[in-house]
Amino acid sequence: MNQKPLTLIVACAANRIIGRAGRLPFDLPEDKQWFHDQTAGTIVVLGRICYETWPRVRQDGRTPVVISANTALASPGVHVVPDVPQALARAQQLSGEIMICGGQRIYEETLPLADRLLLTLVHADVPGDTWFPEWRHLEWRESWSKESADANYRYTFSVLERRR
């Protein structure tokens, strides 16, 4: 069976911060819309905290695959598995594109396997306690990018394709 490609989607600061106290470290409405648009109709692989803090996870045709020991999170349409290898195996069995949505540990385990990276890079260092792994040493080709800004931050949306 052919493996479906893996896409990671993340917004991170220049210092690779992606979270602070279980929340996003910045509020970027344009990035939230981009994230929701890109993940609509896909299989979203994510950790428990990301799942619990994303109220719209089951909207717009998303199929969550949650990595957690807490099987009580399972419900119709929500798949709960104990680790990343089982999450990826389950996602491969489901219909749709696979999007890896965090958090830190899940990104660390899946970045080496990723075919694409949808990156919103915030051009600022922000305080936080959760990081995205270093990606710049890997071989990527930028296939699309868009510069943007709001009252607080300048940021770049990029689609990076893995060179194999």
C-alpha positions in Angstrom: 0.0 0.0 0.0 1.3 3.4 -0.9 1.8 5.7 2.1 0.0 9.0 2.0 2.3 12.0 2.4 2.6 13.7 5.8 2.1 17.5 6.1 3.0 19.4 9.3 1.3 22.7 9.9 2.6 25.1 12.5 2.9 28.7 13.5 6.2 29.4 15.3 8.2 32.4 16.4 11.7 33.1 15.1 13.0 31.4 18.3 10.9 28.3 17.5 8.3 28.9 20.3 4.9 27.5 19.5 3.2 27.5 22.9 3.0 29.1 26.4 1.1 27.5 29.2 -0.9 25.3 26.9 -2.0 28.1 24.6 -0.6 29.8 21.4 2.0 32.5 22.2 0.4 35.0 19.8 -3.0 35.8 18.4 -2.9 36.0 14.7 -6.5 35.9 13.2 -5.1 35.5 9.6 -3.0 32.5 10.7 -6.0 30.9 12.5 -8.0 31.3 9.3 -5.2 29.8 7.3 -4.9 26.9 9.7 -8.6 26.2 9.7 -8.8 26.4 5.8 -5.8 24.1 5.3 -6.9 21.5 7.8 -10.6 21.4 6.7 -11.6 18.0 5.4 -8.3 16.3 6.5 -7.2 13.8 9.1 -5.6 15.9 11.9 -3.1 14.1 14.0 -2.5 15.9 17.3 -1.8 15.5 21.0 -4.3 15.7 23.8 -3.6 19.3 24.8 -4.0 20.5 21.2 -7.2 18.5 20.9 -8.7 19.8 24.1 -7.8 23.5 23.3 -9.2 23.4 19.7 -13.0 23.8 19.9 -13.4 23.6 16.1 -11.4 20.4 15.6 -14.4 18.4 14.5 -15.9 21.0 12.3 -15.3 21.4 8.6 -15.0 17.6 8.0 -11.8 17.1 10.1 -11.2 13.6 11.4 -9.1 13.8 14.6 -6.5 11.2 15.6 -5.6 12.1 19.1 -2.4 10.8 20.7 -3.2 10.2 24.4 -3.4 7.5 27.0 -6.8 8.8 27.9 -9.2 6.6 25.9 -12.2 8.5 27.4 -11.5 11.1 24.7 -12.7 8.7 22.0 -16.1 9.3 20.6 -17.7 8.7 17.2 -15.3 10.2 14.6 -12.5 10.7 17.1 -9.7 8.1 17.1 -7.6 7.9 20.2 -4.2 6.0 20.1 -1.4 5.8 22.6 1.6 6.9 20.4 2.8 8.5 17.2 3.5 5.3 15.3 -0.1 4.1 16.0 -1.5 7.5 15.1 0.2 7.5 11.7 -0.9 3.9 11.1 -4.5 4.8 11.9 -4.3 8.0 9.8 -3.0 6.0 6.8 -6.1 3.7 7.0 -8.6 6.7 7.0 -9.7 8.6 4.0 -8.1 12.0 3.4 -4.9 14.0 3.6 -2.9 13.7 6.8 -2.1 17.0 8.7 0.2 16.9 11.8 -1.0 19.7 14.1 1.2 19.4 17.2 2.3 19.7 19.9 6.0 19.7 20.5 6.6 15.9 21.0 4.4 15.0 18.0 6.3 17.5 15.8 9.6 16.1 17.1 8.6 12.6 16.1 7.1 13.4 12.8 9.3 16.2 11.3 11.9 13.6 10.1 9.0 11.8 8.2 7.3 15.0 6.8 6.9 15.5 3.1 5.5 19.1 3.5 5.7 21.8 6.1 3.0 24.6 6.1 4.9 27.1 8.2 3.8 30.4 9.6 7.0 32.0 10.7 6.4 35.0 13.1 9.4 37.3 12.8 9.8 37.9 16.5 11.2 36.1 19.6 8.4 35.4 22.1 8.5 33.9 25.5 7.1 30.3 25.8 7.6 26.8 27.0 6.9 24.7 23.9 9.1 24.6 20.8 8.9 23.5 17.2 12.0 21.3 16.4 14.7 22.9 14.2 13.7 22.4 10.6 16.2 24.7 8.7 18.9 22.0 8.5 16.6 19.7 6.5 16.4 19.9 2.7 13.3 22.0 1.8 12.2 23.7 -1.3 9.8 26.7 -0.8 6.9 26.2 -3.3 4.9 29.2 -2.1 5.1 32.1 0.4 3.2 35.2 1.4 4.4 38.0 3.6 1.8 39.5 6.0 1.5 41.5 9.2 -0.9 42.8 11.8 -0.6 45.5 14.5 1.8 43.3 16.6 3.8 41.0 14.3 5.2 40.6 10.9 5.0 37.0 9.6 5.5 34.8 6.6 3.3 31.9 5.4 5.4 29.3 3.6 4.8 25.9 1.9 8.0 23.9 2.1 8.4 20.6 0.2 10.9 18.1 1.3 13.7 17.4 -1.2 14.2 13.6 -1.3 
